[in-house]
Amino acid sequence: MQIIEDNARNAKIIYELENKILFALSDAKEIMDLLKNDDLINILAESKKTSEEVGIQMKEAEITEKDIDETRENFRPVAYRSSLLFFCIIDLAIIDPMYQYSLQWF
């Protein structure tokens, strides 16, 4: 669950950075303003640094998600056999009502 929240937070950060860059670019009137605008240069530098950090976090999250998926798949056969056993025991009551009351002995 934490991975999903982190991915959503990182996507929001990237979206906000993109909006900040676009706003700064649209605010500049001419090309010369772009080159002289220290705020824009600072925003771009900050965005680059933040996007690199977010990229690293997203790669780590992707690796973790793959590990979780592999581990989950290892439990699938056990879950399948457990569900078969559960429903077989439940269906014993259909065979004979006695099993309905004596399931705790199985």
C-alpha positions as semicolon CSV with decimal commas, in nm:
position;residue;x (nm);y (nm);z (nm)
1;M;0,000;0,000;0,000
2;Q;0,287;0,235;0,080
3;I;0,434;0,181;-0,267
4;I;0,109;0,289;-0,432
5;E;0,092;0,601;-0,217
6;D;0,456;0,685;-0,292
7;N;0,400;0,640;-0,666
8;A;0,095;0,868;-0,654
9;R;0,286;1,128;-0,453
10;N;0,579;1,115;-0,697
11;A;0,348;1,153;-0,995
12;K;0,190;1,456;-0,829
13;I;0,534;1,610;-0,765
14;I;0,633;1,565;-1,128
15;Y;0,302;1,713;-1,244
16;E;0,348;2,017;-1,021
17;L;0,705;2,066;-1,145
18;E;0,587;2,054;-1,506
19;N;0,320;2,313;-1,431
20;K;0,572;2,537;-1,256
21;I;0,807;2,519;-1,556
22;L;0,527;2,588;-1,804
23;F;0,408;2,885;-1,599
24;A;0,759;3,030;-1,584
25;L;0,803;2,981;-1,959
26;S;0,471;3,140;-2,044
27;D;0,546;3,429;-1,810
28;A;0,860;3,524;-2,004
29;K;0,782;3,757;-2,294
30;E;1,087;3,712;-2,513
31;I;1,374;3,473;-2,558
32;M;1,608;3,720;-2,393
33;D;1,384;3,719;-2,087
34;L;1,429;3,345;-2,066
35;L;1,806;3,375;-2,054
36;K;1,800;3,653;-1,795
37;N;1,534;3,498;-1,575
38;D;1,712;3,358;-1,270
39;D;1,389;3,219;-1,129
40;L;1,338;3,006;-1,438
41;I;1,695;2,874;-1,420
42;N;1,648;2,790;-1,052
43;I;1,315;2,621;-1,124
44;L;1,474;2,412;-1,401
45;A;1,766;2,312;-1,176
46;E;1,531;2,221;-0,892
47;S;1,308;2,028;-1,130
48;K;1,599;1,831;-1,268
49;K;1,720;1,738;-0,920
50;T;1,372;1,645;-0,800
51;S;1,289;1,444;-1,112
52;E;1,610;1,244;-1,075
53;E;1,523;1,164;-0,712
54;V;1,169;1,070;-0,808
55;G;1,300;0,854;-1,093
56;I;1,524;0,662;-0,853
57;Q;1,235;0,611;-0,611
58;M;1,009;0,490;-0,892
59;K;1,271;0,239;-1,011
60;E;1,307;0,107;-0,656
61;A;0,929;0,082;-0,627
62;E;0,912;-0,109;-0,954
63;I;1,170;-0,360;-0,831
64;T;0,982;-0,399;-0,503
65;E;0,653;-0,452;-0,686
66;K;0,812;-0,726;-0,896
67;D;0,941;-0,898;-0,581
68;I;0,595;-0,877;-0,423
69;D;0,434;-1,021;-0,737
70;E;0,680;-1,312;-0,744
71;T;0,619;-1,387;-0,376
72;R;0,243;-1,366;-0,428
73;E;0,264;-1,615;-0,713
74;N;0,447;-1,860;-0,485
75;F;0,144;-1,867;-0,255
76;R;-0,110;-1,924;-0,532
77;P;-0,089;-2,308;-0,531
78;V;-0,129;-2,316;-0,152
79;A;-0,432;-2,088;-0,172
80;Y;-0,586;-2,306;-0,444
81;R;-0,543;-2,627;-0,245
82;S;-0,670;-2,461;0,073
83;S;-0,984;-2,342;-0,101
84;L;-1,045;-2,692;-0,237
85;L;-1,007;-2,839;0,109
86;F;-1,236;-2,578;0,261
87;F;-1,516;-2,636;0,013
88;C;-1,481;-3,015;0,039
89;I;-1,528;-2,994;0,415
90;I;-1,823;-2,757;0,378
91;D;-1,985;-2,993;0,128
92;L;-1,962;-3,285;0,373
93;A;-2,280;-3,151;0,534
94;I;-2,461;-3,222;0,206
95;I;-2,352;-3,586;0,219
96;D;-2,471;-3,642;0,574
97;P;-2,610;-3,388;0,823
98;M;-2,397;-3,546;1,095
99;Y;-2,089;-3,377;0,945
100;Q;-2,253;-3,041;0,990
101;Y;-2,221;-3,068;1,366
102;S;-1,894;-3,259;1,388
103;L;-1,670;-3,048;1,163
104;Q;-1,457;-2,950;1,459
105;W;-1,339;-3,314;1,481
106;F;-1,207;-3,305;1,127
